[in-house]
Amino acid sequence: MSNVRTNLQLKSYGDQGQKHAHDHHQLVLPLVGTLSLSVDSKAGEVSGGKAAIIAAGHDHDFAATNANRFVVADIPSALAPMLDKLPCFVQLDAGLEHYVQFLHSQLEQGDESSQTQHQMLLLLIQLLQERFGDTLRLDRRVETAKRFIDENYHQKITVSQLASISHLSPRQLNELFKHQVGLTPHHYLTELRMQASWQLLERGDLSIQSIADAVGYSSLSAFSDRFAQHFGHSPSYFRRLSK
């Protein structure tokens, strides 16, 4: 298992890199310039909205010319087991491009804690899986719990409630869910709520109180605190940034 910690950095590349592999996943997200990549002999590039997902253990090399800059994320394979099932090269939609720019702005400020970076990466992973991942093949009991969360995240949900409808003990559900989805049910619920709140904030047509209500927080302060724990800034800060 990889001992690497989640890490976000801004990086530029030289003319050519020697073929190598990591024991962790790596995401290369475009900002400026072009990076030509070969992943397991499959050629592609990171440029103009095109990103690379390099799964752990996959051989790759690169070449870059002219000025270039990228957001690069190192992710332990155990944290995101489904990343190795995503395509090597993906075209980012407007929402993901906006999120990459948000990551860039936070890294430029240079004051992001490791915990904040970790939470930002969790949301990025969720967004990538949502857009480019195939339907997960889950144990039917885990699928029951996941579907209930997906359909009811705007309501109060407890692990005991999920365990009951899944016909598992809370401990069994936590273990199975984390093994197959990559997160515990509680963590998955939180990530889903944060993803939804991000998208609603980006739209810009709802008040922050309305967004809190829409993602299952009856208290505006509880929602704002949770959002700030994830992203290092309040919802109102991101609302101003996204305008």
Backbone torsions as a table, in degrees:
resi	resn	phi	psi	omega
1	MET	NA	141.6	-179.8
2	SER	-69.3	139.9	176.2
3	ASN	-97.7	1.7	-178.4
4	VAL	-66.1	145.5	174.8
5	ARG	-93.5	158.2	174.5
6	THR	-58.1	139.7	-176.7
7	ASN	-150.9	132.6	174.9
8	LEU	-116.8	134.9	177.3
9	GLN	-150.9	160.3	171.0
10	LEU	-94.9	133.2	-172.1
11	LYS	-143.5	144.6	172.2
12	SER	-119.5	151.0	-175.6
13	TYR	-116.9	151.4	177.5
14	GLY	-89.0	-163.1	-172.9
15	ASP	-61.2	-43.3	-174.7
16	GLN	-159.9	143.1	177.2
17	GLY	-117.9	145.4	-179.3
18	GLN	-71.6	146.5	179.7
19	LYS	-60.1	134.1	-178.9
20	HIS	-158.5	176.8	177.5
21	ALA	-142.4	154.1	177.1
22	HIS	-112.3	157.3	172.0
23	ASP	-93.4	19.6	174.6
24	HIS	-138.9	161.2	175.0
25	HIS	-74.2	153.5	175.5
26	GLN	-138.5	133.3	174.6
27	LEU	-109.0	133.7	176.1
28	VAL	-120.3	115.5	-171.4
29	LEU	-116.5	133.5	-169.3
30	PRO	-77.2	140.9	169.8
31	LEU	-126.1	-61.9	-178.1
32	VAL	-138.5	138.2	174.5
33	GLY	83.0	-171.5	-175.0
34	THR	-129.8	135.4	173.8
35	LEU	-119.4	117.2	176.1
36	SER	-85.4	129.5	-175.3
37	LEU	-127.3	149.5	169.3
38	SER	-128.9	117.9	-179.3
39	VAL	-115.5	113.8	-174.6
40	ASP	49.7	44.7	177.4
41	SER	71.6	4.5	174.7
42	LYS	-94.1	117.5	-174.4
43	ALA	-87.9	146.0	176.6
44	GLY	-168.5	-172.8	179.7
45	GLU	-146.7	157.4	174.1
46	VAL	-110.2	110.6	-175.9
47	SER	-177.2	144.6	171.2
48	GLY	52.8	48.1	178.5
49	GLY	90.5	-1.3	176.8
50	LYS	-98.7	130.3	-178.5
51	ALA	-119.8	164.4	178.3
52	ALA	-119.4	139.2	174.3
53	ILE	-118.2	105.9	-177.0
54	ILE	-101.6	106.7	-177.4
55	ALA	-73.9	152.5	-180.0
56	ALA	-55.1	136.4	175.9
57	GLY	85.6	-2.6	-178.6
58	HIS	-91.8	127.5	178.2
59	ASP	-66.5	139.3	177.7
60	HIS	-154.6	153.0	170.9
61	ASP	-139.9	171.6	-173.3
62	PHE	-148.1	163.3	172.8
63	ALA	-149.9	137.8	179.4
64	ALA	-139.2	142.8	174.3
65	THR	-127.2	156.2	-179.6
66	ASN	65.4	-179.2	-177.8
67	ALA	-68.2	139.3	179.9
68	ASN	-152.0	153.7	177.3
69	ARG	-156.2	139.7	-175.6
70	PHE	-142.2	153.2	165.8
71	VAL	-88.2	123.5	-178.4
72	VAL	-118.8	129.6	-178.8
73	ALA	-119.4	126.8	172.0
74	ASP	-100.5	128.2	-172.5
75	ILE	-132.6	123.0	176.7
76	PRO	-56.3	137.3	-176.9
77	SER	-61.0	-31.7	-179.3
78	ALA	-69.5	-24.4	-178.9
79	LEU	-75.4	-30.3	-176.0
80	ALA	-137.9	70.2	-174.9
81	PRO	-62.6	-21.0	-176.6
82	MET	-85.0	-8.5	-178.4
83	LEU	-63.2	-29.2	-179.3
84	ASP	-73.3	-3.9	177.1
85	LYS	-101.1	-0.9	179.5
86	LEU	-88.9	158.9	177.7
87	PRO	-61.6	153.1	178.2
88	CYS	-67.0	-36.9	-177.0
89	PHE	-126.4	131.0	-176.5
90	VAL	-134.3	150.6	176.0
91	GLN	-96.8	119.6	-177.8
92	LEU	-76.6	138.6	173.7
93	ASP	-84.1	179.6	-175.1
94	ALA	-60.6	-38.8	-180.0
95	GLY	-64.1	-43.4	179.1
96	LEU	-69.7	-37.7	176.8
97	GLU	-62.3	-39.3	178.1
98	HIS	-64.2	-39.4	-179.8
99	TYR	-66.8	-38.2	176.3
100	VAL	-61.4	-41.0	177.4
101	GLN	-64.6	-35.4	175.9
102	PHE	-64.3	-45.3	176.9
103	LEU	-58.8	-42.5	178.8
104	HIS	-58.6	-47.0	-178.0
105	SER	-63.1	-37.8	179.5
106	GLN	-69.4	-39.9	178.2
107	LEU	-67.6	-35.1	177.9
108	GLU	-62.1	-34.9	179.7
109	GLN	-70.0	-28.7	173.2
110	GLY	72.2	18.1	-176.5
111	ASP	-119.9	20.3	-176.9
112	GLU	-84.3	128.5	177.9
113	SER	-73.9	163.2	178.9
114	SER	-63.0	-33.5	178.9
115	GLN	-67.5	-41.7	178.1
116	THR	-63.8	-43.9	177.3
117	GLN	-59.9	-41.3	179.6
118	HIS	-59.3	-45.4	-178.4
119	GLN	-68.3	-39.0	178.1
120	MET	-63.7	-37.8	178.7
121	LEU	-69.4	-36.2	177.1
122	LEU	-59.5	-42.4	178.4
123	LEU	-67.6	-40.4	177.8
124	LEU	-59.3	-44.6	178.2
125	ILE	-59.9	-44.0	180.0
126	GLN	-61.8	-42.5	-180.0
127	LEU	-64.4	-41.5	179.0
128	LEU	-65.5	-43.2	179.3
129	GLN	-64.5	-38.4	-179.5
130	GLU	-63.2	-40.2	-174.3
131	ARG	-86.4	-33.7	-169.8
132	PHE	-120.2	-6.6	-177.3
133	GLY	-86.7	148.0	171.4
134	ASP	-75.0	164.3	176.7
135	THR	-59.0	129.2	-179.1
136	LEU	-66.4	140.1	174.5
137	ARG	-92.2	98.6	-173.0
138	LEU	-110.3	152.3	166.6
139	ASP	-53.1	138.6	-174.1
140	ARG	-59.0	-30.5	179.2
141	ARG	-71.8	-39.7	175.4
142	VAL	-67.5	-40.7	178.1
143	GLU	-60.2	-39.4	178.0
144	THR	-60.6	-45.5	-180.0
145	ALA	-66.6	-43.4	-179.0
146	LYS	-64.2	-43.3	180.0
147	ARG	-63.1	-38.9	178.2
148	PHE	-62.8	-41.9	177.5
149	ILE	-64.3	-45.6	-178.6
150	ASP	-58.4	-36.7	-174.9
151	GLU	-89.6	-16.8	-172.2
152	ASN	-132.0	20.3	-175.9
153	TYR	-62.0	-17.8	179.7
154	HIS	-81.3	-1.4	178.2
155	GLN	-113.3	170.2	175.8
156	LYS	-71.7	129.3	-179.6
157	ILE	-132.8	132.6	177.3
158	THR	-114.8	156.7	177.6
159	VAL	-63.4	-37.0	178.3
160	SER	-61.3	-40.9	177.8
161	GLN	-62.8	-45.1	179.7
162	LEU	-65.2	-40.2	179.3
163	ALA	-62.7	-39.7	-178.6
164	SER	-63.9	-46.6	-177.7
165	ILE	-73.5	-18.8	-180.0
166	SER	-93.9	-6.2	-178.3
167	HIS	59.1	43.1	176.5
168	LEU	-133.3	160.3	170.3
169	SER	-75.7	157.4	176.8
170	PRO	-54.1	-39.7	179.6
171	ARG	-65.3	-45.3	179.0
172	GLN	-61.8	-42.6	-180.0
173	LEU	-63.2	-45.7	179.5
174	ASN	-57.9	-45.0	-177.6
175	GLU	-67.3	-47.3	-179.2
176	LEU	-66.2	-44.1	-177.8
177	PHE	-62.3	-46.1	-178.6
178	LYS	-65.8	-38.4	-179.7
179	HIS	-65.1	-39.3	-173.2
180	GLN	-92.9	-33.0	-177.2
181	VAL	-99.2	-27.8	-179.4
182	GLY	102.1	-9.1	179.6
183	LEU	-138.6	155.6	171.6
184	THR	-70.6	162.3	177.9
185	PRO	-55.7	-42.5	-179.6
186	HIS	-64.3	-42.7	-179.4
187	HIS	-67.8	-40.0	178.0
188	TYR	-62.3	-42.4	177.9
189	LEU	-60.6	-44.9	179.8
190	THR	-63.3	-44.3	179.8
191	GLU	-63.5	-39.1	178.6
192	LEU	-63.3	-43.3	178.4
193	ARG	-64.3	-41.0	179.7
194	MET	-67.4	-38.9	177.1
195	GLN	-61.8	-45.7	-180.0
196	ALA	-63.9	-41.6	-178.8
197	SER	-66.9	-37.4	175.5
198	TRP	-58.0	-47.9	-177.4
199	GLN	-65.5	-37.7	178.7
200	LEU	-69.5	-38.5	175.8
201	LEU	-63.3	-39.1	-179.5
202	GLU	-63.7	-36.2	178.2
203	ARG	-62.8	-39.7	173.4
204	GLY	80.7	7.0	-176.3
205	ASP	-106.0	6.1	178.1
206	LEU	-122.5	147.9	174.2
207	SER	-70.4	160.9	179.4
208	ILE	-64.9	-34.6	175.8
209	GLN	-62.4	-42.8	179.1
210	SER	-64.9	-36.4	177.8
211	ILE	-67.1	-42.3	177.1
212	ALA	-57.7	-45.2	178.2
213	ASP	-61.5	-40.7	-174.4
214	ALA	-68.9	-23.7	-178.2
215	VAL	-109.6	16.1	169.3
216	GLY	95.7	16.7	177.6
217	TYR	-111.2	115.5	178.8
218	SER	-76.8	-20.9	-179.5
219	SER	-107.6	125.0	178.0
220	LEU	-63.7	-39.4	-179.0
221	SER	-66.6	-37.8	178.2
222	ALA	-65.2	-41.0	178.2
223	PHE	-64.5	-46.8	-178.2
224	SER	-62.3	-40.0	179.1
225	ASP	-64.4	-44.3	-179.6
226	ARG	-64.7	-43.2	179.4
227	PHE	-61.3	-43.8	-179.7
228	ALA	-65.2	-34.9	176.4
229	GLN	-64.0	-35.7	-179.4
230	HIS	-74.0	-45.6	-168.5
231	PHE	-112.6	-4.3	178.5
232	GLY	81.2	-2.3	179.1
233	HIS	-144.8	158.8	-178.5
234	SER	-74.3	163.6	174.7
235	PRO	-58.1	-36.9	-178.8
236	SER	-65.7	-33.2	176.1
237	TYR	-63.2	-47.4	-179.6
238	PHE	-67.8	-34.0	177.5
239	ARG	-59.3	-42.3	178.0
240	ARG	-67.8	-37.9	-178.8
241	LEU	-66.4	-33.8	-173.5
242	SER	-84.7	-7.5	-178.8
243	LYS	-76.9	NA	NA
